[in-house]
Amino acid sequence: NAGVMQNPRHLVRRRGQEARLRCSPMKGHSHVYWYRQLPEEGLKFMVYLQKENIIDESGMPKERFSAEFPKEGPSILRIQQVVRGDSAAYFCASSPPSGRAGETQYFGPGTRLLVL
Amino acid sequence: QQQVKQSPQSLIVQKGGISIINCAYENTAFDYFPWYQQFPGKGPALLIAIRPDVSEKKEGRFTISFNKSAKQFSLHIMDSQPGDSATYFCAAWGGATNKLIFGTGTLLAVQP
């Protein structure tokens, strides 16, 4: 029973390049959340998705960032034209479908993005 | 109103001692309060959680104390061990929000 999987675990990009982060939720989970964690800081909510729908993107920067969770395949967090300030750990979490979906979230190991 | 305030920022405890981390919230619609443990280079892992209908929940050496009237809750780690050294995050969920609101984290170091 595999947990939440994220890849790559480490990603190095030069300024201006695109970063693409992938997240496969736990089996049976249909809710995906993305968080950003800066060094020595807490977890900041970015976006909440269900299959083929963005439910809440209130924490995601308006420009350069986008997320999707297609019917088939992993959820993708895409950062276009990366800047040094995007360097952080990005965590994906998933939760099972239920009336209180989201209260219990299981986190992946994260993708550490370094922008040179 | 959506914030969860966590203290202290860091904590050093001797092996065998009690570690106490505190959190406070404003939004009375929150009705689920989990604690997460994060080791360096890893993702956060759910440790223990409580709902406001009880004042205390204990799982092994970990206890959550909940004070609904004060809108505060705390994590107590009894008989702290060096293996407990990690960052601990409190969080809150409920009401109109569909996301976990996290505290800023407490870096715990248990000295042998």
gemmi code that builds the backbone of each chain (N, CA, C; Angstrom):
import gemmi

chains = {
    "A": [
        ("ASN", (0.859, -1.194, 0.000), (0.000, 0.000, 0.000), (0.892, 1.240, 0.000)),
        ("ALA", (1.275, 1.662, -1.200), (2.221, 2.754, -1.343), (1.623, 4.041, -0.823)),
        ("GLY", (2.484, 4.890, -0.267), (2.058, 6.187, 0.197), (2.031, 7.182, -0.945)),
        ("VAL", (1.975, 8.456, -0.590), (2.000, 9.514, -1.595), (3.396, 9.557, -2.223)),
        ("MET", (3.439, 9.587, -3.525), (4.726, 9.590, -4.209), (4.920, 10.913, -4.932)),
        ("GLN", (6.128, 11.420, -4.829), (6.463, 12.663, -5.521), (7.758, 12.465, -6.291)),
        ("ASN", (7.799, 13.047, -7.459), (9.060, 13.034, -8.195), (9.146, 14.260, -9.080)),
        ("PRO", (10.373, 14.729, -9.304), (11.596, 14.189, -8.719), (11.734, 14.592, -7.263)),
        ("ARG", (12.637, 13.983, -6.554), (12.879, 14.368, -5.174), (13.697, 15.649, -5.098)),
        ("HIS", (14.579, 15.822, -6.042), (15.392, 17.032, -6.125), (15.371, 17.516, -7.568)),
        ("LEU", (15.277, 18.832, -7.718), (15.197, 19.415, -9.053), (16.002, 20.704, -9.069)),
        ("VAL", (16.915, 20.805, -10.002), (17.721, 22.019, -10.147), (17.359, 22.668, -11.470)),
        ("ARG", (17.043, 23.934, -11.423), (16.689, 24.677, -12.630), (17.431, 26.007, -12.623)),
        ("ARG", (17.701, 26.520, -13.816), (18.266, 27.858, -13.954), (17.129, 28.846, -14.097)),
        ("ARG", (17.388, 30.059, -13.718), (16.375, 31.105, -13.820), (15.799, 31.153, -15.231)),
        ("GLY", (14.476, 31.244, -15.315), (13.811, 31.318, -16.607), (13.321, 29.975, -17.134)),
        ("GLN", (13.817, 28.883, -16.568), (13.365, 27.560, -17.013), (12.033, 27.192, -16.367)),
        ("GLU", (11.492, 26.085, -16.794), (10.243, 25.587, -16.233), (10.539, 24.442, -15.270)),
        ("ALA", (9.777, 24.391, -14.189), (9.863, 23.272, -13.252), (8.525, 22.547, -13.260)),
        ("ARG", (8.603, 21.235, -13.338), (7.386, 20.425, -13.352), (7.496, 19.383, -12.246)),
        ("LEU", (6.600, 19.468, -11.266), (6.618, 18.587, -10.116), (5.416, 17.661, -10.185)),
        ("ARG", (5.656, 16.371, -9.882), (4.599, 15.381, -10.017), (4.228, 14.776, -8.668)),
        ("CYS", (2.969, 14.443, -8.544), (2.468, 13.843, -7.311), (1.450, 12.759, -7.627)),
        ("SER", (1.707, 11.554, -7.126), (0.736, 10.471, -7.242), (0.139, 10.234, -5.871)),
        ("PRO", (-1.159, 10.448, -5.711), (-1.777, 10.294, -4.386), (-1.839, 8.829, -3.976)),
        ("MET", (-2.162, 8.621, -2.724), (-2.345, 7.256, -2.235), (-3.507, 6.613, -2.987)),
        ("LYS", (-3.469, 5.311, -3.081), (-4.512, 4.571, -3.791), (-5.856, 4.855, -3.137)),
        ("GLY", (-6.827, 5.203, -3.971), (-8.164, 5.475, -3.461), (-8.398, 6.923, -3.053)),
        ("HIS", (-7.335, 7.711, -3.036), (-7.481, 9.122, -2.676), (-7.760, 9.951, -3.925)),
        ("SER", (-8.723, 10.844, -3.796), (-9.091, 11.657, -4.955), (-8.892, 13.150, -4.708)),
        ("HIS", (-8.313, 13.486, -3.549), (-8.093, 14.887, -3.213), (-6.600, 15.109, -3.061)),
        ("VAL", (-6.107, 16.139, -3.716), (-4.683, 16.445, -3.690), (-4.481, 17.896, -3.276)),
        ("TYR", (-3.485, 18.097, -2.437), (-3.131, 19.433, -1.955), (-1.638, 19.658, -2.212)),
        ("TRP", (-1.296, 20.874, -2.576), (0.104, 21.249, -2.731), (0.449, 22.334, -1.708)),
        ("TYR", (1.635, 22.164, -1.096), (2.135, 23.119, -0.113), (3.554, 23.507, -0.488)),
        ("ARG", (3.947, 24.695, -0.059), (5.333, 25.137, -0.230), (5.923, 25.379, 1.160)),
        ("GLN", (7.158, 24.939, 1.320), (7.840, 25.144, 2.598), (9.188, 25.801, 2.330)),
        ("LEU", (9.328, 27.005, 2.831), (10.607, 27.696, 2.726), (11.473, 27.302, 3.917)),
        ("PRO", (12.801, 27.409, 3.793), (13.678, 27.039, 4.902), (13.280, 27.733, 6.199)),
        ("GLU", (13.229, 26.976, 7.267), (12.923, 27.491, 8.605), (11.506, 28.059, 8.692)),
        ("GLU", (10.636, 27.696, 7.762), (9.260, 28.190, 7.815), (8.272, 27.040, 7.788)),
        ("GLY", (7.027, 27.384, 8.009), (5.976, 26.377, 8.018), (5.489, 26.041, 6.625)),
        ("LEU", (4.411, 25.294, 6.596), (3.821, 24.848, 5.336), (2.758, 25.845, 4.893)),
        ("LYS", (2.908, 26.327, 3.675), (1.947, 27.275, 3.128), (1.108, 26.595, 2.061)),
        ("PHE", (-0.198, 26.617, 2.252), (-1.125, 26.036, 1.296), (-1.020, 26.746, -0.049)),
        ("MET", (-1.031, 25.976, -1.113), (-1.011, 26.567, -2.445), (-2.322, 26.289, -3.184)),
        ("VAL", (-2.670, 25.000, -3.318), (-3.822, 24.672, -4.152), (-4.397, 23.336, -3.724)),
        ("TYR", (-5.721, 23.215, -3.931), (-6.457, 21.989, -3.605), (-7.169, 21.543, -4.882)),
        ("LEU", (-6.949, 20.291, -5.258), (-7.529, 19.783, -6.495), (-8.255, 18.463, -6.245)),
        ("GLN", (-9.286, 18.238, -7.011), (-9.879, 16.931, -7.175), (-9.691, 16.562, -8.647)),
        ("LYS", (-10.012, 15.352, -8.979), (-9.818, 14.901, -10.357), (-10.463, 15.888, -11.331)),
        ("GLU", (-9.643, 16.438, -12.208), (-10.066, 17.340, -13.284), (-10.656, 18.661, -12.796)),
        ("ASN", (-10.524, 18.962, -11.508), (-11.070, 20.216, -10.989), (-10.112, 20.886, -10.024)),
        ("ILE", (-9.988, 22.194, -10.142), (-9.304, 22.984, -9.134), (-10.360, 23.518, -8.175)),
        ("ILE", (-10.244, 23.112, -6.911), (-11.253, 23.481, -5.927), (-10.901, 24.804, -5.246)),
        ("ASP", (-9.638, 24.970, -4.904), (-9.201, 26.173, -4.188), (-7.762, 26.448, -4.574)),
        ("GLU", (-7.529, 27.566, -5.224), (-6.164, 27.942, -5.598), (-5.776, 29.262, -4.950)),
        ("SER", (-6.369, 29.545, -3.816), (-6.181, 30.832, -3.169), (-4.752, 31.066, -2.686)),
        ("GLY", (-3.981, 30.013, -2.511), (-2.623, 30.179, -2.032), (-1.573, 30.183, -3.120)),
        ("MET", (-1.991, 30.080, -4.336), (-1.042, 29.981, -5.440), (-0.821, 31.353, -6.065)),
        ("PRO", (0.444, 31.715, -6.323), (0.705, 32.979, -7.016), (-0.052, 33.030, -8.339)),
        ("LYS", (-0.517, 34.229, -8.685), (-1.367, 34.373, -9.875), (-0.602, 34.130, -11.167)),
        ("GLU", (0.676, 34.421, -11.138), (1.465, 34.285, -12.357), (2.485, 33.173, -12.206)),
        ("ARG", (2.773, 32.533, -13.272), (3.830, 31.528, -13.442), (3.499, 30.182, -12.840)),
        ("PHE", (2.569, 30.106, -11.914), (2.244, 28.845, -11.247), (0.921, 28.303, -11.782)),
        ("SER", (0.882, 26.995, -11.998), (-0.370, 26.349, -12.374), (-0.350, 24.923, -11.849)),
        ("ALA", (-1.533, 24.349, -11.692), (-1.628, 22.976, -11.195), (-2.768, 22.276, -11.906)),
        ("GLU", (-2.622, 20.975, -12.032), (-3.677, 20.165, -12.625), (-3.670, 18.786, -11.989)),
        ("PHE", (-4.815, 18.135, -12.086), (-4.965, 16.763, -11.606), (-5.867, 16.078, -12.631)),
        ("PRO", (-5.270, 15.525, -13.671), (-6.066, 14.965, -14.763), (-6.776, 13.684, -14.352)),
        ("LYS", (-7.691, 13.278, -15.211), (-8.458, 12.061, -14.953), (-7.533, 10.854, -14.807)),
        ("GLU", (-6.509, 10.827, -15.631), (-5.513, 9.765, -15.562), (-4.151, 10.383, -15.278)),
        ("GLY", (-3.389, 9.743, -14.434), (-2.040, 10.212, -14.200), (-1.907, 11.065, -12.964)),
        ("PRO", (-0.670, 11.506, -12.698), (-0.412, 12.237, -11.464), (-0.877, 13.682, -11.524)),
        ("SER", (-0.901, 14.299, -10.361), (-1.115, 15.741, -10.300), (0.212, 16.423, -10.641)),
        ("ILE", (0.118, 17.541, -11.335), (1.308, 18.273, -11.758), (1.238, 19.700, -11.209)),
        ("LEU", (2.326, 20.132, -10.602), (2.494, 21.544, -10.251), (3.555, 22.086, -11.193)),
        ("ARG", (3.193, 23.113, -11.935), (4.094, 23.667, -12.950), (4.466, 25.087, -12.581)),
        ("ILE", (5.757, 25.353, -12.624), (6.242, 26.704, -12.364), (7.000, 27.156, -13.601)),
        ("GLN", (6.490, 28.179, -14.244), (7.139, 28.675, -15.454), (8.106, 29.805, -15.103)),
        ("GLN", (9.132, 29.927, -15.905), (10.115, 31.019, -15.769), (10.554, 31.187, -14.314)),
        ("VAL", (11.106, 30.123, -13.759), (11.446, 30.108, -12.337), (12.425, 31.231, -11.990)),
        ("VAL", (12.274, 31.716, -10.748), (13.180, 32.714, -10.187), (13.766, 32.134, -8.911)),
        ("ARG", (14.822, 32.776, -8.404), (15.517, 32.245, -7.223), (14.565, 32.106, -6.039)),
        ("GLY", (13.612, 33.005, -5.920), (12.665, 32.964, -4.808), (11.740, 31.754, -4.828)),
        ("ASP", (11.735, 31.020, -5.948), (10.922, 29.803, -6.012), (11.618, 28.615, -5.345)),
        ("SER", (12.882, 28.773, -5.003), (13.615, 27.693, -4.345), (12.940, 27.373, -3.010)),
        ("ALA", (12.533, 26.136, -2.864), (11.792, 25.719, -1.673), (11.550, 24.220, -1.778)),
        ("ALA", (10.955, 23.679, -0.714), (10.459, 22.293, -0.769), (8.974, 22.358, -1.063)),
        ("TYR", (8.547, 21.564, -2.018), (7.136, 21.526, -2.397), (6.579, 20.160, -2.014)),
        ("PHE", (5.548, 20.192, -1.193), (4.952, 18.952, -0.712), (3.555, 18.769, -1.291)),
        ("CYS", (3.273, 17.541, -1.589), (1.950, 17.141, -2.021), (1.342, 16.299, -0.898)),
        ("ALA", (0.052, 16.453, -0.698), (-0.667, 15.625, 0.264), (-1.938, 15.119, -0.394)),
        ("SER", (-2.414, 13.971, 0.052), (-3.683, 13.474, -0.473), (-4.588, 13.055, 0.674)),
        ("SER", (-5.877, 13.046, 0.397), (-6.833, 12.604, 1.394), (-7.922, 11.800, 0.696)),
        ("PRO", (-8.556, 10.909, 1.447), (-9.583, 10.058, 0.834), (-10.866, 10.840, 0.613)),
        ("PRO", (-11.715, 10.363, -0.305), (-13.005, 11.015, -0.510), (-13.909, 10.745, 0.686)),
        ("SER", (-14.426, 11.772, 1.299), (-15.328, 11.603, 2.436), (-16.016, 12.933, 2.686)),
        ("GLY", (-16.971, 12.913, 3.607), (-17.661, 14.148, 3.925), (-16.760, 15.201, 4.527)),
        ("ARG", (-15.669, 14.747, 5.118), (-14.733, 15.684, 5.731), (-13.375, 15.566, 5.038)),
        ("ALA", (-13.455, 15.467, 3.714), (-12.233, 15.334, 2.929), (-11.289, 16.482, 3.232)),
        ("GLY", (-10.068, 16.143, 3.487), (-9.061, 17.162, 3.700), (-8.616, 17.290, 5.130)),
        ("GLU", (-9.415, 16.789, 6.086), (-8.975, 16.957, 7.468), (-7.807, 16.029, 7.780)),
        ("THR", (-7.766, 14.877, 7.167), (-6.650, 13.957, 7.360), (-5.881, 13.864, 6.059)),
        ("GLN", (-4.710, 14.437, 6.051), (-3.897, 14.493, 4.846), (-2.607, 13.709, 5.054)),
        ("TYR", (-2.232, 12.991, 4.011), (-1.019, 12.186, 4.036), (-0.032, 12.823, 3.057)),
        ("PHE", (1.138, 13.122, 3.564), (2.105, 13.873, 2.785), (3.106, 12.976, 2.073)),
        ("GLY", (3.542, 13.457, 0.924), (4.637, 12.817, 0.218), (5.965, 13.307, 0.754)),
        ("PRO", (7.063, 12.792, 0.201), (8.397, 13.149, 0.694), (8.879, 14.519, 0.230)),
        ("GLY", (8.158, 15.103, -0.722), (8.522, 16.445, -1.164), (9.465, 16.469, -2.347)),
        ("THR", (9.452, 17.585, -3.058), (10.427, 17.882, -4.112), (11.177, 19.145, -3.695)),
        ("ARG", (12.504, 19.006, -3.595), (13.320, 20.166, -3.262), (13.767, 20.844, -4.544)),
        ("LEU", (13.268, 22.038, -4.759), (13.593, 22.798, -5.972), (14.661, 23.833, -5.650)),
        ("LEU", (15.707, 23.804, -6.444), (16.771, 24.795, -6.318), (16.898, 25.533, -7.636)),
        ("VAL", (16.759, 26.836, -7.565), (16.886, 27.664, -8.770), (18.224, 28.407, -8.720)),
        ("LEU", (19.036, 28.141, -9.728), (20.365, 28.763, -9.772), (20.338, 30.111, -10.489)),
    ],
    "B": [
        ("GLN", (-7.970, 35.647, 11.181), (-8.865, 34.630, 11.768), (-8.491, 33.230, 11.332)),
        ("GLN", (-7.778, 33.148, 10.192), (-7.406, 31.849, 9.702), (-6.064, 31.379, 10.240)),
        ("GLN", (-5.422, 32.173, 11.081), (-4.089, 31.825, 11.557), (-4.138, 30.832, 12.704)),
        ("VAL", (-3.061, 30.060, 12.808), (-2.809, 29.222, 13.962), (-1.435, 29.634, 14.477)),
        ("LYS", (-1.388, 30.102, 15.707), (-0.134, 30.597, 16.278), (0.499, 29.501, 17.124)),
        ("GLN", (1.767, 29.235, 16.875), (2.475, 28.134, 17.534), (3.688, 28.662, 18.275)),
        ("SER", (3.928, 28.098, 19.460), (5.100, 28.467, 20.246), (5.552, 27.283, 21.091)),
        ("PRO", (6.831, 27.204, 21.465), (7.903, 28.103, 21.046), (8.389, 27.776, 19.640)),
        ("GLN", (9.242, 28.585, 19.126), (9.820, 28.344, 17.803), (10.805, 27.188, 17.860)),
        ("SER", (11.523, 27.086, 18.985), (12.453, 25.983, 19.182), (12.460, 25.598, 20.649)),
        ("LEU", (12.872, 24.353, 20.899), (12.779, 23.805, 22.238), (13.885, 22.780, 22.428)),
        ("ILE", (14.590, 22.894, 23.541), (15.612, 21.910, 23.888), (15.187, 21.242, 25.194)),
        ("VAL", (15.146, 19.921, 25.173), (14.694, 19.139, 26.320), (15.710, 18.031, 26.577)),
        ("GLN", (15.910, 17.726, 27.831), (16.788, 16.614, 28.177), (16.042, 15.305, 28.004)),
        ("LYS", (16.785, 14.271, 27.673), (16.204, 12.938, 27.550), (15.451, 12.579, 28.817)),
        ("GLY", (14.232, 12.071, 28.628), (13.396, 11.711, 29.759), (12.484, 12.828, 30.231)),
        ("GLY", (12.705, 14.032, 29.742), (11.885, 15.171, 30.143), (10.581, 15.259, 29.364)),
        ("ILE", (9.800, 16.283, 29.672), (8.521, 16.502, 28.993), (8.663, 17.680, 28.020)),
        ("SER", (8.283, 17.454, 26.789), (8.280, 18.518, 25.784), (6.851, 19.031, 25.652)),
        ("ILE", (6.700, 20.347, 25.667), (5.361, 20.941, 25.549), (5.372, 22.004, 24.460)),
        ("ILE", (4.473, 21.855, 23.508), (4.342, 22.803, 22.401), (2.900, 23.300, 22.385)),
        ("ASN", (2.755, 24.602, 22.235), (1.442, 25.223, 22.353), (0.965, 25.839, 21.046)),
        ("CYS", (-0.346, 25.785, 20.837), (-0.949, 26.426, 19.668), (-2.236, 27.129, 20.061)),
        ("ALA", (-2.543, 28.201, 19.363), (-3.763, 28.960, 19.615), (-4.404, 29.313, 18.275)),
        ("TYR", (-5.727, 29.372, 18.267), (-6.447, 29.686, 17.034), (-7.549, 30.692, 17.339)),
        ("GLU", (-8.079, 31.293, 16.273), (-9.136, 32.291, 16.430), (-10.480, 31.800, 15.898)),
        ("ASN", (-10.432, 31.061, 14.819), (-11.655, 30.671, 14.129), (-12.387, 29.572, 14.894)),
        ("THR", (-13.522, 29.894, 15.494), (-14.261, 28.910, 16.279), (-14.916, 27.835, 15.415)),
        ("ALA", (-14.874, 27.999, 14.113), (-15.419, 26.972, 13.220), (-14.456, 25.801, 13.051)),
        ("PHE", (-13.194, 25.970, 13.420), (-12.249, 24.858, 13.356), (-12.745, 23.741, 14.269)),
        ("ASP", (-12.713, 22.495, 13.778), (-13.187, 21.399, 14.612), (-12.355, 20.135, 14.474)),
        ("TYR", (-11.141, 20.293, 13.991), (-10.231, 19.140, 13.899), (-8.824, 19.690, 13.998)),
        ("PHE", (-8.034, 19.118, 14.939), (-6.730, 19.701, 15.246), (-5.679, 18.595, 15.245)),
        ("PRO", (-4.962, 18.435, 14.132), (-3.904, 17.423, 14.063), (-2.530, 18.005, 14.383)),
        ("TRP", (-1.637, 17.125, 14.765), (-0.221, 17.468, 14.915), (0.566, 16.607, 13.925)),
        ("TYR", (1.532, 17.262, 13.299), (2.391, 16.570, 12.353), (3.840, 16.630, 12.847)),
        ("GLN", (4.575, 15.563, 12.538), (5.991, 15.457, 12.889), (6.783, 15.392, 11.590)),
        ("GLN", (7.832, 16.194, 11.501), (8.631, 16.211, 10.289), (10.110, 16.075, 10.623)),
        ("PHE", (10.741, 15.039, 10.067), (12.181, 14.863, 10.193), (12.869, 15.536, 9.014)),
        ("PRO", (14.133, 15.947, 9.190), (14.841, 16.644, 8.101), (14.822, 15.847, 6.805)),
        ("GLY", (14.481, 16.509, 5.733), (14.475, 15.866, 4.422), (13.277, 14.988, 4.148)),
        ("LYS", (12.322, 14.968, 5.061), (11.136, 14.116, 4.898), (9.880, 14.969, 4.849)),
        ("GLY", (8.778, 14.327, 4.455), (7.499, 15.009, 4.500), (6.881, 14.912, 5.889)),
        ("PRO", (5.965, 15.826, 6.217), (5.274, 15.759, 7.512), (4.461, 14.478, 7.630)),
        ("ALA", (4.421, 13.922, 8.816), (3.652, 12.701, 9.073), (2.667, 12.965, 10.205)),
        ("LEU", (1.432, 12.543, 9.999), (0.404, 12.726, 11.022), (0.790, 11.970, 12.282)),
        ("LEU", (0.764, 12.682, 13.415), (1.198, 12.100, 14.690), (-0.009, 11.751, 15.572)),
        ("ILE", (-0.862, 12.715, 15.775), (-2.024, 12.558, 16.648), (-2.971, 13.710, 16.356)),
        ("ALA", (-4.270, 13.495, 16.586), (-5.239, 14.546, 16.294), (-6.363, 14.508, 17.321)),
        ("ILE", (-7.066, 15.630, 17.464), (-8.145, 15.723, 18.443), (-9.302, 16.524, 17.885)),
        ("ARG", (-10.504, 16.217, 18.350), (-11.690, 17.015, 18.026), (-12.119, 17.735, 19.302)),
        ("PRO", (-12.823, 18.840, 19.198), (-13.105, 19.665, 20.382), (-14.135, 19.086, 21.350)),
        ("ASP", (-14.658, 17.890, 21.076), (-15.608, 17.311, 22.016), (-14.909, 16.602, 23.186)),
        ("VAL", (-13.588, 16.514, 23.116), (-12.821, 15.952, 24.232), (-11.729, 16.933, 24.626)),
        ("SER", (-11.293, 16.838, 25.885), (-10.282, 17.783, 26.368), (-8.876, 17.211, 26.320)),
        ("GLU", (-8.784, 15.897, 26.109), (-7.457, 15.284, 26.079), (-7.508, 14.006, 25.250)),
        ("LYS", (-6.398, 13.768, 24.536), (-6.259, 12.515, 23.797), (-4.824, 12.045, 23.956)),
        ("LYS", (-4.672, 10.767, 24.271), (-3.348, 10.225, 24.534), (-3.088, 9.038, 23.627)),
        ("GLU", (-1.888, 9.042, 23.015), (-1.453, 7.902, 22.217), (0.010, 7.652, 22.566)),
        ("GLY", (0.234, 6.630, 23.384), (1.589, 6.338, 23.818), (2.162, 7.469, 24.644)),
        ("ARG", (3.311, 7.985, 24.223), (3.946, 9.081, 24.967), (3.437, 10.450, 24.540)),
        ("PHE", (2.565, 10.494, 23.545), (2.073, 11.760, 22.998), (0.652, 12.039, 23.488)),
        ("THR", (0.440, 13.250, 23.996), (-0.868, 13.666, 24.504), (-1.202, 15.041, 23.945)),
        ("ILE", (-2.445, 15.183, 23.482), (-2.950, 16.509, 23.121), (-3.888, 16.960, 24.237)),
        ("SER", (-3.668, 18.181, 24.723), (-4.600, 18.810, 25.653), (-5.331, 19.913, 24.906)),
        ("PHE", (-6.647, 19.973, 25.068), (-7.455, 20.921, 24.294), (-8.304, 21.761, 25.232)),
        ("ASN", (-8.230, 23.072, 25.084), (-9.016, 24.009, 25.886), (-9.886, 24.813, 24.934)),
        ("LYS", (-11.151, 24.396, 24.813), (-12.036, 25.006, 23.823), (-12.331, 26.466, 24.151)),
        ("SER", (-12.551, 26.767, 25.419), (-12.911, 28.142, 25.791), (-11.761, 29.105, 25.535)),
        ("ALA", (-10.542, 28.633, 25.732), (-9.367, 29.479, 25.499), (-8.898, 29.413, 24.051)),
        ("LYS", (-9.470, 28.510, 23.281), (-9.062, 28.295, 21.880), (-7.576, 28.001, 21.800)),
        ("GLN", (-7.168, 27.054, 22.643), (-5.764, 26.655, 22.674), (-5.663, 25.139, 22.740)),
        ("PHE", (-4.591, 24.621, 22.186), (-4.314, 23.203, 22.321), (-2.812, 22.994, 22.341)),
        ("SER", (-2.395, 21.920, 22.978), (-0.964, 21.706, 23.148), (-0.617, 20.234, 22.986)),
        ("LEU", (0.624, 20.022, 22.615), (1.186, 18.674, 22.470), (2.173, 18.455, 23.603)),
        ("HIS", (2.008, 17.340, 24.307), (2.931, 16.962, 25.359), (3.613, 15.660, 24.943)),
        ("ILE", (4.930, 15.666, 24.992), (5.685, 14.445, 24.712), (6.335, 14.023, 26.024)),
        ("MET", (5.845, 12.929, 26.567), (6.374, 12.433, 27.829), (7.621, 11.606, 27.568)),
        ("ASP", (8.514, 11.560, 28.579), (9.725, 10.746, 28.455), (10.385, 10.975, 27.089)),
        ("SER", (10.673, 12.226, 26.785), (11.210, 12.588, 25.467), (12.513, 11.836, 25.183)),
        ("GLN", (12.653, 11.407, 23.939), (13.811, 10.628, 23.506), (14.542, 11.359, 22.368)),
        ("PRO", (15.835, 11.107, 22.210), (16.561, 11.748, 21.098), (15.908, 11.494, 19.743)),
        ("GLY", (15.279, 10.352, 19.586), (14.580, 10.049, 18.333), (13.351, 10.916, 18.092)),
        ("ASP", (12.912, 11.644, 19.124), (11.783, 12.561, 18.959), (12.224, 13.891, 18.359)),
        ("SER", (13.535, 14.091, 18.255), (14.051, 15.350, 17.709), (13.561, 15.522, 16.280)),
        ("ALA", (12.788, 16.568, 16.061), (12.131, 16.799, 14.769), (11.445, 18.169, 14.844)),
        ("THR", (10.804, 18.540, 13.759), (9.966, 19.736, 13.764), (8.512, 19.313, 13.884)),
        ("TYR", (7.800, 19.948, 14.770), (6.395, 19.619, 15.023), (5.507, 20.780, 14.576)),
        ("PHE", (4.471, 20.432, 13.835), (3.509, 21.428, 13.354), (2.130, 21.109, 13.904)),
        ("CYS", (1.476, 22.115, 14.466), (0.067, 21.969, 14.750), (-0.712, 22.469, 13.539)),
        ("ALA", (-1.968, 22.071, 13.458), (-2.800, 22.498, 12.342), (-4.256, 22.527, 12.777)),
        ("ALA", (-5.081, 23.164, 11.977), (-6.514, 23.227, 12.253), (-7.275, 23.107, 10.955)),
        ("TRP", (-8.458, 22.506, 11.062), (-9.307, 22.294, 9.873), (-10.750, 22.464, 10.274)),
        ("GLY", (-11.559, 22.983, 9.384), (-12.984, 23.042, 9.651), (-13.615, 24.322, 9.144)),
        ("GLY", (-14.928, 24.425, 9.312), (-15.658, 25.594, 8.865), (-15.694, 25.661, 7.357)),
        ("ALA", (-15.638, 26.852, 6.844), (-15.740, 27.048, 5.406), (-14.441, 26.710, 4.686)),
        ("THR", (-13.371, 26.594, 5.416), (-12.109, 26.304, 4.756), (-12.038, 24.833, 4.393)),
        ("ASN", (-11.413, 24.530, 3.285), (-11.212, 23.139, 2.909), (-9.736, 22.815, 2.880)),
        ("LYS", (-8.976, 23.506, 3.707), (-7.553, 23.254, 3.768), (-7.085, 23.288, 5.212)),
        ("LEU", (-5.997, 22.577, 5.459), (-5.373, 22.608, 6.772), (-4.613, 23.920, 6.931)),
        ("ILE", (-4.807, 24.561, 8.069), (-4.050, 25.768, 8.398), (-2.974, 25.354, 9.390)),
        ("PHE", (-1.718, 25.552, 9.006), (-0.610, 25.086, 9.821), (-0.016, 26.198, 10.676)),
        ("GLY", (0.465, 25.807, 11.861), (1.305, 26.693, 12.646), (2.678, 26.780, 12.013)),
        ("THR", (3.518, 27.624, 12.585), (4.826, 27.895, 11.988), (5.877, 26.851, 12.333)),
        ("GLY", (5.549, 25.919, 13.240), (6.473, 24.840, 13.538), (7.324, 25.087, 14.774)),
        ("THR", (7.686, 23.999, 15.424), (8.590, 24.025, 16.588), (9.691, 23.004, 16.351)),
        ("LEU", (10.906, 23.474, 16.390), (12.052, 22.581, 16.233), (12.438, 22.052, 17.607)),
        ("LEU", (12.239, 20.754, 17.802), (12.528, 20.112, 19.082), (13.852, 19.369, 19.011)),
        ("ALA", (14.702, 19.619, 19.982), (15.955, 18.881, 20.112), (15.966, 18.229, 21.486)),
        ("VAL", (16.066, 16.913, 21.508), (16.129, 16.172, 22.766), (17.567, 15.737, 22.975)),
        ("GLN", (18.171, 16.239, 24.023), (19.591, 15.969, 24.273), (19.761, 14.698, 25.087)),
        ("PRO", (20.711, 13.850, 24.683), (20.888, 12.571, 25.392), (21.485, 12.746, 26.787)),
    ],
}
model = gemmi.Model(1)
for chain_id, residues in chains.items():
    chain = gemmi.Chain(chain_id)
    for i, (resn, *xyz) in enumerate(residues, 1):
        res = gemmi.Residue()
        res.name, res.seqid = resn, gemmi.SeqId(i, " ")
        for name, pos in zip(("N", "CA", "C"), xyz):
            atom = gemmi.Atom()
            atom.name, atom.element = name, gemmi.Element(name[0])
            atom.pos, atom.b_iso = gemmi.Position(*pos), 0.0
            res.add_atom(atom)
        chain.add_residue(res)
    model.add_chain(chain)
structure = gemmi.Structure()
structure.add_model(model)
structure.setup_entities()
